[in-house]
């Protein structure tokens, strides 16, 4: 039985989970960025895993590339499909949202899991990264046992209490999210662009300082080829996924702006730059 895991990762959190699961269930590991430009993506494997980070409370919760990827999949009606969402705060309803997109493409999500990982977009003052990562290993074992047994029906979401809180704050998150991303995109408050469209333009906020030496790492590591090096400086091309790869992996820490406040930088301690570059 062939198994293949597709993953998307900017800081390495989802890569580590994908890599560990692939090793334990003997699956081929494929970065989504390596196939996303195909018109149709034919799946040869019998078992398909989709692993990605949770992004925005005021949308589906998925990176935009995940939705595009699923809509390109063909011949998935009889596949065993599972998903894993890595998150720093809450998985909310991202697994259920993902299942709807998979069904619209002719497949069915057999199981979906959430894996708590260190926050990568902002600093949590009391976050114990080591403790979180230790728990991650145990959760991966649980996921692998479920997948190997071909079980179905498990969709992990927040508990009822957390979901009630999210329901209360989500309208505020939607309003403030639109306002914030209009600012990042350098558009007026009167702009009628959707949140998804604003995400793509949020790279208008990025810039480099005098430490930039034109090495091109940012261009090479971007999973959607959104950065060109022009006159030894990166120029963002307005189809950003907000994965923070360029921001976090710049060897000179010369990139600023975007959604990461207070210059907080993070990437998974078990992931090397070479691992990330292999995605592309």
N, C-alpha and C positions, 0 to 999 in steps of 0.2 A: 504494500500500500504506500503510494507516494505521498509525501507531506511537504508543504512549502509554506514558509512564513514570510509575509510581506510587512515591511515596517517603514515608519517615517520617524525621524529623530533629528533634533537640532542640537541638543545639549548632551545626548548620549543616554539619557534615562530609558527611553523606549528601546534603544539599541541593545542595552544590557539585558533587559527583560526578553527581548526577541532572541538574542543570542543564546541565553541560558535555556530557554524553552526549546529552541532548535536543537541544541546539543542533547538535551534529555529525551526528546522524542524522535531524534534522528531525522530532522527536517532540513530541507534546503532553505537557506536564508537569502532573501532578495530585497534590496532596498526599493521602495516604491518609486523613488526618483529615477531609477534606471529603466523603468518601463512606462512611465507616465506619458511620454511623448508618442507612444503608439496609438494608432486609431482605435484598435481593439486589442484587448489583452486576453489571450487564450490561456486557460488554466489546464495544465496537464495533470496536476496532483489530485488526489482523492480527498485529502485533508488540507484546508486552507486556513492559515492564521493571519489576522490583520492586527497589527500592534502600533499604537500611536498615542500621543499625549492629549490630554484634555486641554482645551484652550479658553473658550469664552462662555461665560454663563448666559450671556445675552444672545446666543445663537444656538446651533445644534450641539456645540461643544467640541466639534471635530475641526481639525485643520482643513482648510478648503481642499487641499490636495486629496484627502481621503474620500470625499464625496466624488471628486472627478475620477479617481481610481476605480471605485466600485461601479460607477456608471459605464466604465469601459470593459468590465469583465464579461466574458461570454462563456456559455456552457457551464453554468454553476448550479443548475437546478438540482443535481443529484450529489452535490459536494457536501462534505461535513465542514461547515464554516464556523470558526470561533474567533473571538476578538478579545483583545486586552487593551484597556485604556489606562495609561499611567497618569497620575494626577498628584498635585501638590497640596490641594485643598479639598476638592470634592469632585466625584465623578458625575454627580447629578443624574441626569437621564440620558447621558450620551450613548449608552449601550442600546437603549430602546430606540433612540433616534437613528442609530446606525442600522438597527434591524429593519427599520422601515425603508431605508435606502436600498439595502440588500434585497428586500422583497420586491421593490420596484424594478430591480434588475434581473428578477427571475430566480433568485436564490432564497435561502432561509438560514438565518443565524441560529446555529445549534446552541451556542453558549457564549456568554460575554462576561468578562471579569474586569474588576478595577484593582490596580496595584498602586498603593501609596508610595510615592517617591519624594525626595527632597524638592522643595519649591525652587523653580529656576527663573521666575520672572521678577521676584522681589524677595527681600530678606525677611525671614521669620525670626524674631529675636530669640525665641525659646525653642527653636527646632533642633532636635537631636538627630543629625544626619546619620550617624553610625547606627543608632537604634532603628531608624527607619529602614536602612539598607539591610540590616540583619533580618528584619521581618519580611523583607522582599524575597529573600531566598526561600523562606518557608512557604510564602504564598505561591511562588513559582512551582514548588513541588505539588501543591494542591491542584493547581491548574493542569499540570502535566498528567496527574493521575486521572483527572476528569476527562481530559482529551483522549488519553490512551484507552480509556474504557468506552469511548464513543458515547458518553452520556449527553443528554439534551435537556434544555429547558431552563438552565440557570442564567438569569440576567441580573447582574449585580448593579444595584443603584444605592443611593443614600437611604438611610432609615427614614421612617415616617417623620420623626421629629425634625431632622435636618431638612427634609424636603419641604416641610411646612415653613421653616425659616426662609428657605430659598424662594418659595412662592411669594413670600412677603417682600423680599428685597429685590427680586428679579425685575420688577418694573423700574425700580431706581437704577439697577445695573444697566438696563437697556438704554434708558435716557442718558445716563452719564457716559456709557460706552460710546454712544453716537457722538456726543459732545467731545469726548477725548480723542476719538479717532479722526474727527473732522480737523481737530487741531494738529494732530500728527500729519495728516494729509495736506495740511496748510490750505484748507478750504474754509469758506465762511460758514457760519452757523446756519445760514439759509440753504445750504446745499441739500439736495434731495437724494443723494446717493445712498444706497443701502449699506448696512453694516459690512456685508461681504465685499462690496465694492471699495469701501473705505479701507478695509484691511490691506488690499492690494496696493493702495496708494500711501500707506502709512510709512513707507520707506523714504518719503520726502523729508522725514524728520532726521534721517541719518546724516552724519558728517564725520570727517576725520580731522584729527589735529596734526601738529607738526611732527609727531612721532611716526606717522605713516611713512613707510619707506617703499611703497609700491610693490611689496612682495607677492601680492595676488592670492594669498591664502583665502581671503574673504570670497573672492570670485570662484575659487576652486571648491570651497566647502559648501557654497550655497546649493541646496538640493533642488532648486528650481531654476538655476542659471539666471538669477535676477541681478547679477552684478557684473559689469564690464569694467576692465581697467583701461582708463583713458588718461593719457599723459601722466602715467604712474600713480593715478588716484582711482579709487573705486567710484563708479557711478551706478546708482541703483535704477532699475528699469521698470518700476511700478507694477510688478506682479509678485509682491512680497507675500510670504506665508507667515511672517512674524515668528519664525522658529528660533530666532536669536543666535543662530549658528555663527554668523559673521561677527556679531558683537562679542560673543563669549570665547571664540577661538582665535581672535586676532592676537598674534604673538607679541605685538607692541602695545596692546590695549589702546589702540588709537581711534577706535570707532565709538561714537557717542550717539545718543538720541534713542528713538524707538520707545518701546513699551516698558523697558527696564528702568525703574526710577533709581536715583541715588547711585548710579553706576554699579549696581550689584551684579557681579559676574559669577557664573556657576557652570561647571560641566561635571559629568559623572566621573568620580575618581578612577574608575577602572577602564575608562575609555581614553584612547590616545588620539592625537590629531590624525594619524595615519588611518585609524579605524573610520573616522568620519569622512576622510577624503575618498575612501574606497566606496562610499555610497554612490559616488558620481562616476 
